[in-house]
Amino acid sequence: MFRKWLETHSAADHDLTTVLYPPASDRGFWDGICDSYYIHEAENFLGYEWPMIRATQYMKLNSSGDRRAQENPHFSRRTALCALVMGEIAEHKGRFLPDIIDGVFAICEESFWGVSAHIGGMPAKRTECTIDLFAAETASLLAITCHMLMDELDAECPRLIPRVEREVRRRIFNSYTDNTGYPWMGYGYPVNNWTSWIISNLLTVYLIFEKDKAVLSKAVDKMMYEINTLYTTIPDDGGCDEGACYWAVSGGCIFEFCDQLYVASGGEIDFFSDEKIRRICQFEYRVYLGDGYFANFADGTPKITHSVVGLLYMMGIRFSDPGFAALAKDLRHNGPERENITPGVERDAKIKRRLYEMIYAKDIENAPDIDTDQPEFFRRTEIAIVRNGKWCVAAKGGHNGENHNHNDVGSFIAYFNFSPVLVDPSCGTYNTSSFGESRYDIWTNNSGWHNVPEINGKMQHEGKEYCADSFMLDENTVKVSFAGAYPDGAAKAVERVISVTGSGIYLQDCVTLSGTVTEHFVTPLSVRADGDRVIIGEEYILRCETDAEIVLDSADFEGDEKLTLYWKADRMNRIGFAFTVKDRLCVSFTLDRI
């Protein structure tokens, strides 16, 4: 779509000077909008001691695989600066300016604006000029800070904004405009969410700081050409194979890119009539389960731990679709948007989205309630969501070479009344193994800890060729065939049927082989065997209609903050039903309330 537009258009044909947001000095705009929440949040950072980022913290990635040593102070700085800027916009009394100035100066002094895990494999001649996800995001945060508080910062510290602009040109502009060597640009490389995540932030920075129209137009045309590479990889159903949390920085950033062009051009550059863009954006509310939970697969998390409320509401405006506003309202009450952010508590610093959340807060509260009763089917992505009464199942086909992949073809999750019963464990805190050769040695990533069978002692294999043979939705029933997800010869056929009734869930697996099959079911709730059935969380009963050996085990979270946050538990429990098969086994399970 973007490259097609470039065949007959150029950014040079448009005036891109309309400001993205009114500056804080426009009190006629902001005084009727801001509420005290942002002021109270900013007060937590008055007199903030900006943490150092040490060389030895970078070095821990190589010595112990610990990327958080450097990331913790990195993100803490940005969380603080974002909160302080939002507070100053809301109050506008200058009370937060000294801390903002210190924060901006501290970030300008950093050797690198990105994170330690992203330095390797980048083409920049100097590390400080490497553009990774968080270097681009940092530049965007600083640019918006300068734009929103230009008059105030100039009066208080006249040398600060010129310093920021020098750093942006040195680290970002000089490394982007005439460069085609970054893999995320897509020139001969496969792309992923890095493309839209970075480019949506680069556009912000160029629109704010680049006053030379020729240079700006050249950069914007280049961005359109590059983001199109990601756009074309997304299936026509708009599905995001890495889940709702990564949608926020993939499909969500494609929208953000389009929205900034729309605003900056005074509405002249308008991509919102594109049906695929609409479907990409609708993914988020189509996979929403309720009470803050999303259908999660791969590294996708069951809950989003950063704010997408403002982004979703803007989508509703651009597409005239009330579903976006309804999800924004529900997440405002069930997401992280109103958590009290204090030193030591990280939240993303995507200030563009927080500004929209502030601007439209009252409208969001008046939005309709969300409807989570509809079935959803992503034919190309191979995700299906079935709801019946209070029961909900989300199932997937797909393949084992997806973005942020887990070996989970044929898996499903089950919720009752918006609460998890059988789950995909998601992933823990990233380390050097998360994206290395030992990725599938991590228990959260292999098929042994997903709701799929182990066949003749073999788990599923990673790789795009290990995929579902078929996947379909028929009213309240999902049918998936996935012998192809296992190593050659593990089974001739693996056929699964999942039906959702008002009273519970019925599952039947038919496996053609000679050997052993162990059916796995994963839950964060307590489990105990009770004869031929298993009691889950003292609320649910999982029954097998065929005699089987029941084996219960668990994986300890070992203090992993992400897993503990998602599941409100300290371990993941696994239920195994083991069978011996001579030729073909058809086994049925029911899951219902006690």
ABEGO torsion letter per residue (X at the ends): XAAAAAAABBAAABBAABBABBBAABAAAAAAABBAAAAAAAAAABGBBBBBBBAAAAAAAAAAGBAAAAAAAAAAAAAAAAAAAAAAAAAGAGAAAAAAAAAAAAAAABABABBAAAABGBABABAAABBBAAAAAAAAAAAAAAAAAAAAAAAABAAAAAAAAAAAAAAAAAAAAABAABAAAGBGBBBBAAAAAAAAAAAAAAAAABABAAAAAAAAAAAAAAAAAAAAABBAAGBBAAEAAAAAABAAAAAAAAAAAAAAAGGABBAAABAAAAAAAAAAAAABAEGGBBBBBEABBABBABBAAAAAAAAAAAAGBAAAAAAAAAAAAABAAABBBBBGBBBBABAAAAAAAAAAAAAAAABBBBBAABBBBBAAAGBBBBBBEABBBBBBBEBAABBGBBBABGBBBBBBGGBBABBBAEBBBBBAAAABAAAAABAAABAAABBBBBBGGBBBBBEAABBBABBBBBEABBBBBAAAABBBGABABBBBBBBBBAAEBBBBBBBBBBEBBBBBBBBABBBBBBEABBBBGGABBBBBABBBBBBBBBBBAGGBAAAAAAAGBABBBBBBBBBBBAABBBBBBBBBBX
